[in-house]
Amino acid sequence: QVQLVESGGGLVQAGGSLRLSCAASGRTFNDYTVGWFRQAPGKERGAVAAINWTGGSPYYVDSVKGRFTISRDNAKNTVYLQMNNLKPEDTAVYYCAAEQRGVPGGPLSTKYDHWGQGTQVTVAS
């Protein structure tokens, strides 16, 4: 069983940057696909980015392409989400999720077994 803890959220001005971290414990992380999701008040939780356990090109939703970068450091059991040029519409609680190997429905689906508790990101205009 893997446990996930997100960190790095906070309040930032529009155009600013934040780096979120998703630290895993309980077992090694290198055969897990990891995704970042976000949920704004009154909205459903949706995908932001994902990185496959096999490596290869990461996945991004259109609204964050060119601004967000997902990466992983398996030696540190950590996945990062670098967020640049933040916009007020990026305001949400951000969650990381992990699934051993493949995710049913694909890396940007919500069908992950393991979720963190979330970290708040607030972008002021």
Salt bridges, closest charged atoms under 4 A:
ASP31 OD1 - ARG27 NH2 3.02
ASP62 OD1 - LYS65 NZ 3.07
ASP90 OD1 - ARG38 NH1 2.88
ASP90 OD2 - ARG67 NH1 2.73
